[in-house]
Amino acid sequence: MATVRLFAAAAEAAGCEQTSVDGVTVGAVKRQLVEAHGDGFAHVLRQCAVMVDGRRADDDHRVGDAVVDVLPPFAGG
């Protein structure tokens, strides 16, 4: 089971900062998160980067028991 950490707007849209998901790939994890947290979360998720154990990952990346970070774009300077 993967630990999913949600940051900034993703955490706000989901109503939590961390959850656990039993997904085989990043794509499966994202689908489960959208099912659990709805359309508002789906909108934010489309703008997010997803990292698995600290490395950027696409939807086909295998997850297992990894830490998955959902990172919306950040403003900064």
Order of alpha helices (4+ residues) and beta strands (2+ residues): beta-alpha-beta-alpha-beta-beta-beta
